[in-house]
Amino acid sequence: MNSFANDIIHFYKSIQPPAKLPKAVGVLYPQQDKGVIKIVEQFYKKFYSDNHQRTLIFGINPGRFGAGVTGINFTGPKQLKENCGIEHSLKMHSELSAEFIYEAIEKYGGVKKFYNDFFITAVSPLGYIKDGINLNYYDDKKLQEAVTPFVVDCVEKQLKWNVNRAKCICIGGEKNYKYFLKLNEKYNWFGQIFPLPHPRFIMQYRRKTKENYLSEYLDTFDKV
């Protein structure tokens, strides 16, 4: 019997990276690594071995220290073991965005409840690197143009799963939300998109008011 877990795992194993990227831009595709895909399979089989409908949460694209290491969006090695109970041999470092997201997840009711209701994906499921540092798909106009057909294809593949088409969430403040909203207006993927500020922005620049942002996240989770 097929399951949400099988859909996700097949998706990550069969991604075809976008072609003709700008010069010096590399692709971050952690699921190609044999060790990472084993972690990915273990995680999704633990939390998604059913056909329950989920609401999609779209991040920007994977970075080097979270999903770029674990293959799971907004989940660092520390959260993978301590919050999700997945043993691994990765270096036990954390990541700012993951710290915030898992604080929100715990306030929501914990990983089991959260992952029963949501799937965290990304507008671009693969990440990008230039000169050894993270590059968001929208940081370079030519990169954004190059990845748009890839983004559209990936979203439409995920819409074949049992997902909530009435509402979704977009993490990433202004640029990610505006880009995704424009595509949604063209392709009519979702009835409504709820934007949320990016956890890295919160943790770097608004940490003193973190509780307010956690409340905003929880309120949004309840709306969808």
C-alpha positions, 0 to 999 in steps of 0.5 A: 500500500502506498503512503505519504512516506513513500511519496516523499521518499520517491520524490527526493530520490527522483529529483532532477536538478534544474539545468543551466544554472548560472556560472559558479552556482552549485546544487545542494542535493543531500538526498543523493548521499547514501547515508543521508537518504537512509536518515530521510527514509527512517524519518518519513517512515516514522512520521508519515506511514499513513495516508492522512492529509497534510498541509504543506509548509514551504520554506525557501530552499535547503541550507548547508547546516540544516536540511543540507546535512540531514535531508529534512527541511528545518531539521538539524542533526541535534533536532533529529536525535533529541526531538525526533528520536532518530539515531545517526552518526552526524556531527551533533550541531544545531541550526538557528532556524531548526531551533525556532521551528522545533520550539514551535513544534513542541508548543504545537503539541510535539513532533507526532502531532505536528507531522501528522498535520503538516509536511515541511517542504521548500519552494525549491527542494534543492539548495544552492551554493556559490563561493562556499556559502548558501545562496537562496534561489531569489538572490540571483535573478538568473538563478531564479529564472533557471529554477522556476520550471524546476520549482513548478514541476516539484510543486505539481508533483507534491500536489498529487499527494493527499495534501490540503489544496485550500490552504498552505503556509509560506515561510520566508518573509517577503521575497519567498512569499511574493515569488510563490504567490505570483506562481500560485496566481498563475497555476492555481495551486492553493486557495490561500497562502499564509506567509510567515517570517523566516526563523533565521531572521527572527533568531538573528534580529528579533530574538528578544521578541521570539515569543511573539513570533512563536505565537504568530506561528501557532496562530497560523498553524491553527488557521490552516 
